[in-house]
Amino acid sequence: MLVNKPIDLVAQLAIINRLHEFGGYTGFKERYCAGPKEASNLKELNYRLNTICYFRRNKSDPEIKKHLPDKGRQIIMCELSQAAKIEYKHAQSDLESYMKQYKSATDEQIKKSMKGEVMVRIGILKNISARGKLADAFSFIDDIVSQGQKIVVFCNLRDVVEAVQHRFPNSARITGQDNSIQKQMAIDKFKSDPKIMVIVCSIKAAGTGVDGLQDVAYNACFIEMGWHAAVMDQAEDRCYRSGQHKNVMCTYFLGRNTIDEWNYNLIESKRNIANTVTGAEDQTEVNIIDGVMNLFSI
């Protein structure tokens, strides 16, 4: 399973004793990990993986496509509330100041200890943006519900989940606080109760391993996002999977002039390299930090 770049496949190819067929570690790296994005000759790599290592049926394959409708994505740009704009500006200034310290640090151990704090402060920006665009998200959800359609709402943080549930008190919920029995009860309520039109899902808790949403909802929206394309694809596919009979629309709410825009572009760029993700969190965080430095021209 590929994380962000082809180099992540090396260990897996070695485990199944296939790395030598790609020229060993050196040959694989030279052929498939070149260029500024450390990714090259991807179509060839895909062909050889399918030929040598695995067989995969894609949802775009004709035999599967005829049994599964289309999936689309749309972006809604949101103006943050005035209070959120002010809060965001202060948090961004704070992050920029801290990242200047991070960039100027020469001791790798100090940088490593600072990295976690940088990610926390980046998370604060994402949280402020999420709260600042709730009004637009609620308006959209109201429109969907008024048409008699059920909708799956994805968030990350507890306070955002609670805000959605406060606005839609009859909603069901799946979060990390719920055990497997509670999750299934939420799905069953969402499916069977005509008064429950909204289910609020944590991306981490419901993005994988949750089945049953596809035969009742064909709208999914994202108030918050993860960092990885595959995490988001898996969340989308809670609605877009076998048993779905209608076209699925996935809507992303992005705060204008916020880290959301960069975050979404990051996900899109990763979709061009891989559609599955696992592990390598440290390296991922380094890539995020480097990208945010460029974003703020630090």
Sequence and secondary structure as in RCSB ss.txt:
>XXXX:A:sequence
MLVNKPIDLVAQLAIINRLHEFGGYTGFKERYCAGPKEASNLKELNYRLNTICYFRRNKSDPEIKKHLPDKGRQI
IMCELSQAAKIEYKHAQSDLESYMKQYKSATDEQIKKSMKGEVMVRIGILKNISARGKLADAFSFIDDIVSQGQK
IVVFCNLRDVVEAVQHRFPNSARITGQDNSIQKQMAIDKFKSDPKIMVIVCSIKAAGTGVDGLQDVAYNACFIEM
GWHAAVMDQAEDRCYRSGQHKNVMCTYFLGRNTIDEWNYNLIESKRNIANTVTGAEDQTEVNIIDGVMNLFSI
>XXXX:A:secstr
   SSGGGGHHHHHHTT GGGGTHHHHHHHHHS TTTT   HHHHHHHIIIII     TTSHHHHTTS  EEEEE
EEE   HHHHHHHHHHHHHHHHHHHHHHH   HHHHHHHHHHHHHHHHHHHHHHHHHTHHHHHHHHHHHHHTT  
EEEEESSHHHHHHHHHHSTT EEE TTS HHHHHHHHHHHHH TT  EEEEEHHHHSSS  SSTTT  EEEESS 
 S HHHHHHHHTTTSSTT  S EEEEEEEETTSHHHHHHHHHHHHHTT S   S HHHHHHHHHHHHHHHTT 
